[in-house]
Amino acid sequence: MKRKSTAELLCKLIKRKQVPKSNYLRVSAKRITLDEKYIEKIDNKIEKDKNKQKYININKGCRM
């Protein structure tokens, strides 16, 4: 981690057993924690995001 505030945020999220929104913080929390249920929660969120449908804006051509 580059900043102290990010490390503090990660510690706070781990203490509260909240899954971080950022993928980087999720992986970091997974490495730090020893709680198996919390790791399972993080894994579920990662899998859920992989299966999420992405929004694609379709361009209808160039108008002049």
N, C-alpha and C positions, 0 to 999 in steps of 0.2 A: 504494500500500500504506500502511496506517495504522501498522503496527508493523514495527520493525526485525527482529524474530524471523521474521515472515512472509517478508520479503525474503531473509533468510539461508536459510530453508528452501527457497525457490524457487531460489536460487543453487545450493544443495547438490543439489537434484533435477536441475537442468539439467546440472551437472557429471557426475553419475552416469548421465545419460540415462534417468532414470526418469520415467514419466508420472504427474503428480500426480492424486490422487483427486478433488480439488475442481475443479469446472468453472471457477471464477474463476481458479484457479492454472494450469489447463491453457491458458486463453486468454492469460494473462500470459506463460507459458513460450513459447508459440507466437510471441508478439510479440518476445520478447527474443532467442531463439536464431537462429543463422544456419545450423545444420545441417539440411539437407533431409530426411535420414532420420529425425531426431528429430521434425520437424514432421509427417512422414507418420505416424509412430507415434502422435502426439497426435491427428491427424485420424481414424485408425482407431479409437481408443478413443472419441472423441466419437460417431462413427457407430454403433459397437457399443452405446453407451449409449442412443442414440435408438431403436434397434430392440429394446431390452430390454422384456420384458413386465412390466407393473406389477402388483403384488399389490393386490387389492381385497378387503377384508373385507366379506362380505355379511351384513347384519343380518337376522335371522329374525323380526323383530317385537318388540314390547314385551311383556314378561312382568311381571305384577304379583303 
